Amino acid sequence: MVTRLRRLESLLGGRLDDIDYGSIAELVGNAEAAESEDLDYKRAHYSADDRGREELAKDVAAFANHTGGLLVLGMAEDKGVPSKVFDVDLDD
């Protein structure tokens, strides 16, 4: 396991494939969980139009072309620190 996964898994309290809503919600207010090169928060889902798909592709490509990372949908942030969880409907 690479270092970035250990950092993220430490923040989330377990393996990435085992995290749940509670693991994400516990990040609220945690300055150690601030956005970084391997962690990004989006309050809302990307829009379904071309612009939204392009923004999603850019964010995913940025992680893929660097060290990888985790994109959390449904999390507001204040100065990079997670501040509030929002429900997000996921679809195609």
RALIN-V659426 format. One record per run of one state. SS is the DSSP state (~ for helix, > for strand, _ for the rest). FROM is the first residue (numbers start at 0). TO is the last residue. Records with the same first field share a line. If there is no record, write none. Layout:
SS->FROM-TO ; FROM-TO
This chain:
_->0-1 ; 12-14 ; 18-19 ; 25-29 ; 33-34 ; 36-37 ; 42-48 ; 64-68 ; 73-73 ; 78-79 ; 85-91
~->2-11 ; 15-17 ; 20-24 ; 30-32 ; 49-63
>->35-35 ; 38-41 ; 69-72 ; 74-77 ; 80-84
